[in-house]
Amino acid sequence: QVQLVESGGGWVQPGGSLRLSCTASGTILSIGSMGWYHQAPGNERNLVAAVTVGGATNYADSVKGRFTISRDNAKKTVYLQMNSLRPEDTAVYYCHVFANWQNYWGQGTQVTTSS
């Protein structure tokens, strides 16, 4: 079983920054793509950003140029640096990891951007 522990959410004013972290632990035989999704009330869960083992990244159009995803393979940790946050970024952010040939999700962390 793989466990994901997220941290770093919170409240920030528009234009502010937050950094999310997610660490995978447990019996991990293989780990692949790691990423972040978000879900606002009444909306579907959508990809924010993902990064492969080799470091290739993929971003939602709405966050390009503002968010940066990175990973530390040795620590089995993925990060999401979020800059220039906007009210429309407000959502629950979920970590996703493809490990042991299965999809795993974190418990979610709330990000709120408002004045």
N, C-alpha and C positions, 0 to 999 in steps of 0.2 A: 504494500500500500504506500502511496505517496501523499504527503501532506504539504500544503502550501500555506505559508504565513505571510500575510500582507501587512504593510505599514506605510504611514506617510500621508494619509488623507487628512482632510480638515476643511476649514473655512479660510477663504482668502478674498481680498478685494479684487475687482477687475484690474488686470494688468499685473497681478502678482504671480508668484511662482510656488509650486509645490513639487516634491519629489516622492514618488511612490517606489516601494521596494517589495519584492516577493521572493521568498526563499523556499526552495523545494527540499524536502527531507524524507527519510524513509529508505526503503530498499529500492534503489534506482539502478536498473541494469542498463538503461538506455534513455537518453534525454535528447529531445529534438527541439522543435520550435518553442519559443517562449514569447508571451505577448500580453497585451492588455486590451480588454473590451470595456465598454461602458454601456449603462442602461439607465435612462431617465424614466420617471414614472409614466406609464402608459405607452412606452416605446419598446422596441425590440433591443436585444443586446447586440451591439455592433462593434466591429473591430476598430480599435484606436491605432494600435501599432503592434508589430511583431518583428522578431529577430530570429534568424536561423543560427544553428551552431557555428556556422562559418562567418556570421556577422552581417549577412545580408538583411536589410530592413525593408519594411513595408508600412506605410502610413495611410490613414484616412486623409482624404483631401482637406478636410476641415482643420486638421492639426499640423499639416506640413509647414515647416518653418518656425513652428512654435514649440512643438514637443520633440524630445529626443529619447529614443529607446536604446538601451545598452544591456549587456549581460556580462557576468563574470562566471565563466564555465566552472572554474575551480570551486567557487562558492555556491554554484547552482542557484544563482540569484539574477533576477532581471529587474531593471530599473526603468522608470519613466520620469524624465525631467520635463515638467510642464511649465512653460513660461508664457507670459502675456495671456493669462487665463481670462476667459470671457464668461459671462453669465450662462451662455448656452453650453459651456463645458460641464455645468453642474449635472452630476449623475453619480451612480454607484459604479466604481471601477473594479473590475474583476481580473485577477491574474489568470492566465491560461498557460498550461504547460503540457506538451505532448511527451509523455514519459512512459517507458515500458510498453510502448505501442498502444497507449490509451490516452484519452483526454482527461485532464484534471483541472479543476477550477478552485480558486480561492474563495473565501467567504464574502469578499467584497469590502470595499472601503469607500466611504462617502467623500466626495469632493464637492464643495459648495463655493460658488463664486458669486458674490453679491456685494452691494455697497450698503 
